[in-house]
Amino acid sequence: MSSAVADQTNTRIGTRITIRQATAEPLWLKVLLTTLALGFLTLFLLLPLVIVFGEAFAKGWQVYVASITEPAAAHAIKLTLLAAAIAVPCNVIFGLGASWAIAKFQFRGKQLLITLIDLPIAVSPVIAGLCFMLLFGARGWWGEWLNDHDFAVMFAVPGIVLATIFITFPFVARELIPLMQEQGREQEEAALTLGASGWQTFRLVTLPSIKWALLYGIILCNARAMGEFGAVSVVSGKIREQTNTMPLHIEILYNEYQFAAAFAVSSLLALLALLTLVLKSTLQWRAAKDYEEAAKLRAVE
């Protein structure tokens, strides 16, 4: 009997050794993969950022400040902020409503709604801009009516806002839908049973549980809105000091060989990207910390 136990023990030990040897990677492979990853990040991420900021400040602070404060650049910055300020709240409202409906209710067309939410990701931004031209352009479906009522959509601020909203509306919804589906609706049903109103249930039960995902979606949505180029370039007309956003203004400056000014404005978008990464990492850390604390509380209970 003891020999059988010993054989089983030896077999288990041998199996563990075999598994460890099979899953352990040799040192040279680890070094190679790490080097390739760091080299890729340096070449395609860090080096471009260094070049952007280096070229932006190559001619000194005075040129840099003048490049981002001259009238065309200042208008492009203001228009970009305006488009983002309108698009992000609209997408927050849509994202909350869509995720609530998809996660908490069953209805016809639910899968179609989920598919349509992903449409801006699947469709090229240029195609989206052309679709808006077919709808609101001078020869579009509603173009004649808009002209008769002296309301400009294309080559004006409304067109830029519409294109920005369309391109960015999946971001908030896509962050909330999986989380709310995972959480289920038991907590909301319990709150309603205890007499809470719909608004109280959302504010006190649902919102605290999705706050980090919501903030994460808002950050991504804002970054995408301020950096959008394709759809906005089609509907804006690229009119200097009227319909140019920051990406369009950068393109014009670069095509006019005003490299210092182009890189100066580009550095603002690069700073936005870096800020987005910092906020993203912070939110992920806070969300993980809250999850660990909640897990500890459940373990104690």
N, C-alpha and C positions, 0 to 999 in steps of 0.2 A: 504493500500500500504506500509506504514511504517512497519507494522508488518511482511509483506512478506520479506521486505529487511532485517529486523532484524533476521528473521528465516534463510535466506540465509547466513547472516554474521555468525550467531552462528554455522551453519552447516560447513562453511569453517574453522572456528576456531577449531571446534571439529575434522574435518578431519586432519588439520595440527597437532593437538595434538596427534591424533592416529598414524599418519605417524611417528612423532618424537619418540613416544614411541615404535613403531614397529621396527624402524631402530636403536634406541639407544641400545648399548650393556651394560649389567651390569658391574660394576666395577670389580667384581671378575673374569669375563671372560676376560676383557682386561688385567688384571694383569697376569692371567694364560697364555694367548697367548704370551704376551711379555716375560714372564719368559721362556717359552718353546723355543721361537725363540732365545733368548740370550743364553740359555743353549745349544742349538744345535750348534750355532756358536762357542761358547767357546769350546765345546767338540770336534768338527770335524774340526775347522779351527784354532782358536787361540792356543789351547793346543798343537797340532802337531807342529805349528811354534815355540812355546816356547821350546819344546823338541828338535827340530832340532838345533836351535841356542845354546841352553844350552849344548847339547852333542858336538857340533862343537867346543865350546870354553872350554870344561870341562878340558882339559889338557893344557890349556894356549895358548897364542898367537903364541909361537914358533912352537908348534905342528900344529896349524891351518895353519900357513903360509907354513910350510914344506909340509903339505898335499896337498895344492892347487898349489904348485910350483914344486913338484917332476916331473920327466920327463913324466910319464904316465898320470898324471893329467893335466899337461900343454898341452900335445898333445890332450887329450880329449877335453879340453876347446877350443883349436884352431880349432879342427875339427868341433865342434859344431857351433862355430862362422862362420866358412867357409860355412857349409851347410846352415845356416840361411842367410848368406850374398848372397848366390846364389838363394836360394828358394824364399825369400821375393820379390826381384825385378822381378823375373819371374812371381810370382803370382800377383804382382801389374799390370804388363803388361797384363796378361790374364784377371784379374778382370776388368780392365778398358775397354778392348776390348769387353769382353762378356757382361758387363753391358750396354755399349753403343749400341751394336747390339740388345740386348733384349729390351731395353727401347725405342730406337729411330726408330726401323725398324720392319716390318712385313715380315716373311719369313717362308718357310716350315722347320719343325724340330725345331721350336722355343721352344715348350714345352719340346721336347726331350732334348734340350740343358740345359734347366733349371733343368730337372731331373738329367742329368749327373753331373751337378755341385754339387748336393747334394750326389753324389755317395760315396765320401770318408767319409762322415758322417755316411752313412748307413752301409758301409762295415767295418768289423773289420780290424784294421791295420795289424794284423798278416796275414790275408787273402791277403791283398794288397802286403805284402812282398813276400808271396808264389807265387803270380801272376808274380812278377818281376823275381823270381827264374825260373819260367817256361819259361819266355821270354829270359832272359839273362844268366841263369845258364849254367853250363858245358853241361848239357843234355837238355837245353832249345831249343826253336825254332831257336834262333840266336847264341846260345852258341858256336857251332862249327865254325861258321864264325868269331866270335870274337876271339876265340883261334887261328885260323889260322892267324889272323892279329895282334896277340899279344896285344889285348886290353882287359883289365879286367874291368868288370862292377860290377859283384857280388863280395863281399868280398873286395871291394875297394871303394874309394871316390865317383866315379860316381854313384854307386848303392845307397849309402847313400843319395846323393843329389836327385836322382830320387824319392826315397821313401819319402823324406821330402817334395818335391814339390807336390807329389800326395796327401799326407795327408793334406797339408795346403792350397791347391788352392781354396777351397770354401770360405775362410774367407773374402778376399777382395771383391770378387764378391757378396757375400751375404749381405754385408753392403751397396754396391752401387746400386744394382738392384732395391730394393724397393724405394729408394730415387729418383733415376733417373726416374722411372716410375711415381712417384707422381708429379715430376716437369714437365713432358711432354716435348715437343720439340718446343714449341712456341718461346722461347727465342733464340734457335739456328736458327730456321727458319728466325726470324727477323734479326739476325746478318748476315746470308747468303744473305738475301735480300738487306741489306745495303752494301754489297760488301766484307764482311769479308771472308777470306779463311777458309778452314776446320780446319787448325791448329790454326789460330787466334780465331775461334769460340770456339774450345775446351779450349784453354789457357785462354781466357779472359771472356768467358761466362760459360762454363760447369764446369771447374775445380774450380773456386771460390765457386760455389754453392755446391760442393760435397767434399770440402777439409777436413771437420771434419770427415765425414764418411770414407773417404779414409785413413786418419791418424789412425782412430779407427781400421779399418780393418788391417792396417799394424802392429799395436801394437799386436793385437790378433794373427795374422799370425806369427809374430816373436816369441811370447811366445810359441805358439804351436810347431814351428819348433825346438826351442831349448830344449823343453821338450819331444819330440817324443821318444817313446821307442819300441813299438810293431813292426812296419814295419822295422825300422832300425835294430833291433836285429836279424831279419831274414836275411837281405841282407848284413849285415856287417861281420858276422863271429866272432865278438867279439875278434879281434886280438889286444892284448895290444900294445899300442903305434903305431898302424897302422889304425885300423878301429873302435876304441872305442870312442863313443861320451860321453858326461857327464852322461846321465842316465845309459848307459851301464857300464861305469866305476864305478859308484856308486854301481850297483848291484854286480860287481866283488869284490869290496872292502868289501861289507857287507857279501858276501858269504865266504870271506877269514877271517872274524872276525876282520877286521881292521875298527872298528866302528868309531873311532875318525876321520879317513880320510874320511870314507863314509859320515859322517854327515857334515864334512867340505865342501866337494864338493856339498852336498845337500843344504847347506846354500846359495850357489851361485844361484842355481835354485830358492830357496825360495825368495831371494832378487829380482830376476827377476819377480817373481809372484807379490811381493809387489809393485815393480816399475810399473808393468803393471796396477795394480789397481789404483795407483795414477794417472798415465797418462790417464787412462780411465775416471776417475772422472773429471779430469781437462778438457779433451776434451768435455765431456758431459756438463760441466758447461759453457765452451766457446760457444758451439753450442746453448745451451739454451739462452745465453745472446745475441748472434747474432740474433737469431730468435725473441726475444723480441724487439730488436732495429729495425729490419725490420718491425715488426708488427706496431710499433709506427710510423715509417715513412709512411707506407701505410695508417694509420689512419689519419695522418696529411694531406696527399695528398687528 
